[in-house]
Amino acid sequence: MELVLQAHFHDPASPSPYEHVAADTFYAELLAAHEGLDAQASALLDARLVLLLANHVGDLGVLRQALRLAREPA
């Protein structure tokens, strides 16, 4: 498995030919999940989300590549 770097969002419940629609929806839901949380609870939410998604990916090589890329300057 290789790390997917292109837009790859989709929503089977609400299909759209535009990938950005599902990406925008996820971003809005991510922000909403942080509403009302203090900095510590927000960081914990992010950490739990990362671990849940890392478990879903499961491929250590892909996760290592993602870690390397995430540490690079934006």
Phi and psi in radians as a Rosetta constraint file:
Dihedral C 1 N 2 CA 2 C 2 CIRCULARHARMONIC -1.980 0.35
Dihedral N 2 CA 2 C 2 N 3 CIRCULARHARMONIC 2.655 0.35
Dihedral C 2 N 3 CA 3 C 3 CIRCULARHARMONIC -1.188 0.35
Dihedral N 3 CA 3 C 3 N 4 CIRCULARHARMONIC 2.203 0.35
Dihedral C 3 N 4 CA 4 C 4 CIRCULARHARMONIC -1.475 0.35
Dihedral N 4 CA 4 C 4 N 5 CIRCULARHARMONIC 2.102 0.35
Dihedral C 4 N 5 CA 5 C 5 CIRCULARHARMONIC -1.863 0.35
Dihedral N 5 CA 5 C 5 N 6 CIRCULARHARMONIC -0.202 0.35
Dihedral C 5 N 6 CA 6 C 6 CIRCULARHARMONIC -1.517 0.35
Dihedral N 6 CA 6 C 6 N 7 CIRCULARHARMONIC 2.839 0.35
Dihedral C 6 N 7 CA 7 C 7 CIRCULARHARMONIC -0.958 0.35
Dihedral N 7 CA 7 C 7 N 8 CIRCULARHARMONIC 2.314 0.35
Dihedral C 7 N 8 CA 8 C 8 CIRCULARHARMONIC -2.470 0.35
Dihedral N 8 CA 8 C 8 N 9 CIRCULARHARMONIC 0.381 0.35
Dihedral C 8 N 9 CA 9 C 9 CIRCULARHARMONIC -1.461 0.35
Dihedral N 9 CA 9 C 9 N 10 CIRCULARHARMONIC 2.476 0.35
Dihedral C 9 N 10 CA 10 C 10 CIRCULARHARMONIC -2.717 0.35
Dihedral N 10 CA 10 C 10 N 11 CIRCULARHARMONIC 2.741 0.35
Dihedral C 10 N 11 CA 11 C 11 CIRCULARHARMONIC -2.323 0.35
Dihedral N 11 CA 11 C 11 N 12 CIRCULARHARMONIC 1.743 0.35
Dihedral C 11 N 12 CA 12 C 12 CIRCULARHARMONIC -1.019 0.35
Dihedral N 12 CA 12 C 12 N 13 CIRCULARHARMONIC -0.468 0.35
Dihedral C 12 N 13 CA 13 C 13 CIRCULARHARMONIC -1.316 0.35
Dihedral N 13 CA 13 C 13 N 14 CIRCULARHARMONIC -0.400 0.35
Dihedral C 13 N 14 CA 14 C 14 CIRCULARHARMONIC -2.505 0.35
Dihedral N 14 CA 14 C 14 N 15 CIRCULARHARMONIC 1.242 0.35
Dihedral C 14 N 15 CA 15 C 15 CIRCULARHARMONIC -1.083 0.35
Dihedral N 15 CA 15 C 15 N 16 CIRCULARHARMONIC 2.514 0.35
Dihedral C 15 N 16 CA 16 C 16 CIRCULARHARMONIC -2.550 0.35
Dihedral N 16 CA 16 C 16 N 17 CIRCULARHARMONIC 2.490 0.35
Dihedral C 16 N 17 CA 17 C 17 CIRCULARHARMONIC -1.248 0.35
Dihedral N 17 CA 17 C 17 N 18 CIRCULARHARMONIC -0.137 0.35
Dihedral C 17 N 18 CA 18 C 18 CIRCULARHARMONIC -1.869 0.35
Dihedral N 18 CA 18 C 18 N 19 CIRCULARHARMONIC 1.975 0.35
Dihedral C 18 N 19 CA 19 C 19 CIRCULARHARMONIC -1.062 0.35
Dihedral N 19 CA 19 C 19 N 20 CIRCULARHARMONIC -0.522 0.35
Dihedral C 19 N 20 CA 20 C 20 CIRCULARHARMONIC -1.141 0.35
Dihedral N 20 CA 20 C 20 N 21 CIRCULARHARMONIC -0.389 0.35
Dihedral C 20 N 21 CA 21 C 21 CIRCULARHARMONIC -1.107 0.35
Dihedral N 21 CA 21 C 21 N 22 CIRCULARHARMONIC -0.875 0.35
Dihedral C 21 N 22 CA 22 C 22 CIRCULARHARMONIC -1.168 0.35
Dihedral N 22 CA 22 C 22 N 23 CIRCULARHARMONIC -0.646 0.35
Dihedral C 22 N 23 CA 23 C 23 CIRCULARHARMONIC -1.124 0.35
Dihedral N 23 CA 23 C 23 N 24 CIRCULARHARMONIC -0.776 0.35
Dihedral C 23 N 24 CA 24 C 24 CIRCULARHARMONIC -1.116 0.35
Dihedral N 24 CA 24 C 24 N 25 CIRCULARHARMONIC -0.676 0.35
Dihedral C 24 N 25 CA 25 C 25 CIRCULARHARMONIC -1.104 0.35
Dihedral N 25 CA 25 C 25 N 26 CIRCULARHARMONIC -0.806 0.35
Dihedral C 25 N 26 CA 26 C 26 CIRCULARHARMONIC -1.066 0.35
Dihedral N 26 CA 26 C 26 N 27 CIRCULARHARMONIC -0.763 0.35
Dihedral C 26 N 27 CA 27 C 27 CIRCULARHARMONIC -1.061 0.35
Dihedral N 27 CA 27 C 27 N 28 CIRCULARHARMONIC -0.765 0.35
Dihedral C 27 N 28 CA 28 C 28 CIRCULARHARMONIC -1.093 0.35
Dihedral N 28 CA 28 C 28 N 29 CIRCULARHARMONIC -0.708 0.35
Dihedral C 28 N 29 CA 29 C 29 CIRCULARHARMONIC -1.201 0.35
Dihedral N 29 CA 29 C 29 N 30 CIRCULARHARMONIC -0.610 0.35
Dihedral C 29 N 30 CA 30 C 30 CIRCULARHARMONIC -1.129 0.35
Dihedral N 30 CA 30 C 30 N 31 CIRCULARHARMONIC -0.786 0.35
Dihedral C 30 N 31 CA 31 C 31 CIRCULARHARMONIC -1.087 0.35
Dihedral N 31 CA 31 C 31 N 32 CIRCULARHARMONIC -0.730 0.35
Dihedral C 31 N 32 CA 32 C 32 CIRCULARHARMONIC -1.104 0.35
Dihedral N 32 CA 32 C 32 N 33 CIRCULARHARMONIC -0.616 0.35
Dihedral C 32 N 33 CA 33 C 33 CIRCULARHARMONIC -1.123 0.35
Dihedral N 33 CA 33 C 33 N 34 CIRCULARHARMONIC -0.450 0.35
Dihedral C 33 N 34 CA 34 C 34 CIRCULARHARMONIC -1.546 0.35
Dihedral N 34 CA 34 C 34 N 35 CIRCULARHARMONIC -0.218 0.35
Dihedral C 34 N 35 CA 35 C 35 CIRCULARHARMONIC -1.037 0.35
Dihedral N 35 CA 35 C 35 N 36 CIRCULARHARMONIC 2.325 0.35
Dihedral C 35 N 36 CA 36 C 36 CIRCULARHARMONIC 1.418 0.35
Dihedral N 36 CA 36 C 36 N 37 CIRCULARHARMONIC -0.027 0.35
Dihedral C 36 N 37 CA 37 C 37 CIRCULARHARMONIC -1.616 0.35
Dihedral N 37 CA 37 C 37 N 38 CIRCULARHARMONIC 2.500 0.35
Dihedral C 37 N 38 CA 38 C 38 CIRCULARHARMONIC -1.359 0.35
Dihedral N 38 CA 38 C 38 N 39 CIRCULARHARMONIC 3.083 0.35
Dihedral C 38 N 39 CA 39 C 39 CIRCULARHARMONIC -1.043 0.35
Dihedral N 39 CA 39 C 39 N 40 CIRCULARHARMONIC -0.703 0.35
Dihedral C 39 N 40 CA 40 C 40 CIRCULARHARMONIC -1.180 0.35
Dihedral N 40 CA 40 C 40 N 41 CIRCULARHARMONIC -0.770 0.35
Dihedral C 40 N 41 CA 41 C 41 CIRCULARHARMONIC -1.173 0.35
Dihedral N 41 CA 41 C 41 N 42 CIRCULARHARMONIC -0.617 0.35
Dihedral C 41 N 42 CA 42 C 42 CIRCULARHARMONIC -1.144 0.35
Dihedral N 42 CA 42 C 42 N 43 CIRCULARHARMONIC -0.753 0.35
Dihedral C 42 N 43 CA 43 C 43 CIRCULARHARMONIC -1.132 0.35
Dihedral N 43 CA 43 C 43 N 44 CIRCULARHARMONIC -0.663 0.35
Dihedral C 43 N 44 CA 44 C 44 CIRCULARHARMONIC -1.140 0.35
Dihedral N 44 CA 44 C 44 N 45 CIRCULARHARMONIC -0.722 0.35
Dihedral C 44 N 45 CA 45 C 45 CIRCULARHARMONIC -1.025 0.35
Dihedral N 45 CA 45 C 45 N 46 CIRCULARHARMONIC -0.828 0.35
Dihedral C 45 N 46 CA 46 C 46 CIRCULARHARMONIC -1.056 0.35
Dihedral N 46 CA 46 C 46 N 47 CIRCULARHARMONIC -0.753 0.35
Dihedral C 46 N 47 CA 47 C 47 CIRCULARHARMONIC -1.123 0.35
Dihedral N 47 CA 47 C 47 N 48 CIRCULARHARMONIC -0.762 0.35
Dihedral C 47 N 48 CA 48 C 48 CIRCULARHARMONIC -1.123 0.35
Dihedral N 48 CA 48 C 48 N 49 CIRCULARHARMONIC -0.700 0.35
Dihedral C 48 N 49 CA 49 C 49 CIRCULARHARMONIC -1.102 0.35
Dihedral N 49 CA 49 C 49 N 50 CIRCULARHARMONIC -0.770 0.35
Dihedral C 49 N 50 CA 50 C 50 CIRCULARHARMONIC -1.046 0.35
Dihedral N 50 CA 50 C 50 N 51 CIRCULARHARMONIC -0.791 0.35
Dihedral C 50 N 51 CA 51 C 51 CIRCULARHARMONIC -1.165 0.35
Dihedral N 51 CA 51 C 51 N 52 CIRCULARHARMONIC -0.685 0.35
Dihedral C 51 N 52 CA 52 C 52 CIRCULARHARMONIC -1.101 0.35
Dihedral N 52 CA 52 C 52 N 53 CIRCULARHARMONIC -0.781 0.35
Dihedral C 52 N 53 CA 53 C 53 CIRCULARHARMONIC -1.242 0.35
Dihedral N 53 CA 53 C 53 N 54 CIRCULARHARMONIC -0.615 0.35
Dihedral C 53 N 54 CA 54 C 54 CIRCULARHARMONIC -1.106 0.35
Dihedral N 54 CA 54 C 54 N 55 CIRCULARHARMONIC -0.697 0.35
Dihedral C 54 N 55 CA 55 C 55 CIRCULARHARMONIC -1.126 0.35
Dihedral N 55 CA 55 C 55 N 56 CIRCULARHARMONIC -0.655 0.35
Dihedral C 55 N 56 CA 56 C 56 CIRCULARHARMONIC -1.133 0.35
Dihedral N 56 CA 56 C 56 N 57 CIRCULARHARMONIC -0.752 0.35
Dihedral C 56 N 57 CA 57 C 57 CIRCULARHARMONIC -1.150 0.35
Dihedral N 57 CA 57 C 57 N 58 CIRCULARHARMONIC -0.919 0.35
Dihedral C 57 N 58 CA 58 C 58 CIRCULARHARMONIC 1.304 0.35
Dihedral N 58 CA 58 C 58 N 59 CIRCULARHARMONIC -0.339 0.35
Dihedral C 58 N 59 CA 59 C 59 CIRCULARHARMONIC -1.553 0.35
Dihedral N 59 CA 59 C 59 N 60 CIRCULARHARMONIC 1.936 0.35
Dihedral C 59 N 60 CA 60 C 60 CIRCULARHARMONIC -1.057 0.35
Dihedral N 60 CA 60 C 60 N 61 CIRCULARHARMONIC -0.622 0.35
Dihedral C 60 N 61 CA 61 C 61 CIRCULARHARMONIC -1.097 0.35
Dihedral N 61 CA 61 C 61 N 62 CIRCULARHARMONIC -0.741 0.35
Dihedral C 61 N 62 CA 62 C 62 CIRCULARHARMONIC -1.150 0.35
Dihedral N 62 CA 62 C 62 N 63 CIRCULARHARMONIC -0.743 0.35
Dihedral C 62 N 63 CA 63 C 63 CIRCULARHARMONIC -1.130 0.35
Dihedral N 63 CA 63 C 63 N 64 CIRCULARHARMONIC -0.667 0.35
Dihedral C 63 N 64 CA 64 C 64 CIRCULARHARMONIC -1.125 0.35
Dihedral N 64 CA 64 C 64 N 65 CIRCULARHARMONIC -0.728 0.35
Dihedral C 64 N 65 CA 65 C 65 CIRCULARHARMONIC -1.099 0.35
Dihedral N 65 CA 65 C 65 N 66 CIRCULARHARMONIC -0.739 0.35
Dihedral C 65 N 66 CA 66 C 66 CIRCULARHARMONIC -1.096 0.35
Dihedral N 66 CA 66 C 66 N 67 CIRCULARHARMONIC -0.717 0.35
Dihedral C 66 N 67 CA 67 C 67 CIRCULARHARMONIC -1.071 0.35
Dihedral N 67 CA 67 C 67 N 68 CIRCULARHARMONIC -0.787 0.35
Dihedral C 67 N 68 CA 68 C 68 CIRCULARHARMONIC -1.058 0.35
Dihedral N 68 CA 68 C 68 N 69 CIRCULARHARMONIC -0.821 0.35
Dihedral C 68 N 69 CA 69 C 69 CIRCULARHARMONIC -1.148 0.35
Dihedral N 69 CA 69 C 69 N 70 CIRCULARHARMONIC -0.636 0.35
Dihedral C 69 N 70 CA 70 C 70 CIRCULARHARMONIC -1.177 0.35
Dihedral N 70 CA 70 C 70 N 71 CIRCULARHARMONIC -0.452 0.35
Dihedral C 70 N 71 CA 71 C 71 CIRCULARHARMONIC -1.424 0.35
Dihedral N 71 CA 71 C 71 N 72 CIRCULARHARMONIC -0.282 0.35
Dihedral C 71 N 72 CA 72 C 72 CIRCULARHARMONIC -1.229 0.35
Dihedral N 72 CA 72 C 72 N 73 CIRCULARHARMONIC 2.584 0.35
Dihedral C 72 N 73 CA 73 C 73 CIRCULARHARMONIC -1.030 0.35
Dihedral N 73 CA 73 C 73 N 74 CIRCULARHARMONIC 2.536 0.35
